[in-house]
């Protein structure tokens, strides 16, 4: 799932007559305008998501819902010889996704991960999962959201200048998780949110360094 913030540029238009009356203050105004929006392929969007440059074998395009949507698969269907992560382990997969700012302004990105499983009792109950920048594991790109593990420890925003790309890694902690079959896979979801207003909190650049 990806949430995009669109800013539609509307041409300046004179409403009503050209003569100004009184102070120019008004209580309400209503005007109809045409807004054209193109829904682009994932890799061509203003906030573009594509396969990363490192562990991209775990990234799939078109599987989540067509139109080039990208998803991650750690369930043995990615071409790897294993069928999943081990129990009581932590995994860091560098560079699974590349995110690029193809808009006209710098943006601040967060991508919190949540549990999308409909029945936790049938899953491995992952302890923690988050995206991080470059190879700086331990700095979740959760922005102002509570992390998957229920804490706000180490959360940060990723600043992306116009035309800048960053490699996102994915961290999984399976400590205390029980073994599952591929049919009972743990389903997670991530919401990618970009905003132009600089947020409070920790900021990192495309190298994962604190700004």
Secondary structure by P-SEA (a helix, b strand, c coil): cbbbbbbbbbcccccccccccccccccbbbbbbbbbbbbccccccccccccccccccccccccccccbbbbbbcccccccccccccccccccccccbbbbccccbbbbbbbbbbbccccccccccccccccccccccccccccccccccccccbbbbbbbcccbbbbbbbbbbccccccccccccbbbbbbbbbbccccccbbbccccccc
